[in-house]
Amino acid sequence: MKTVTVTATQPELRKLVEEAYAGAQVVLAYGDKKVKLERYAPSGGPVDFDLEQDSSELEAELLKGVQGPFTPYSRRDLESTTRRSGRPD
């Protein structure tokens, strides 16, 4: 884990952000206060998966979703859903 003072960080903040985004552990220190710089992944947004690092259970679930059986909706099903939602056709 890399610990850097806030003063020393100013010229190289961009580089530290790139390192943290890539998965490095970076701690910023200001006196006796410390904060961890880490990658932010907003909920509901795109997420990068690394199946070599992520669990095998996650990989299995993703494969089930891609390879599993599904039933496409007919036009009648979609129109019925549209009517029930209160939206005009």
Beta strands, then each sheet from edge to edge (+ up, - down):
strand 1: 2-5
strand 2: 26-30
strand 3: 33-37
sheet 1: 1+ 2+ 3-
end
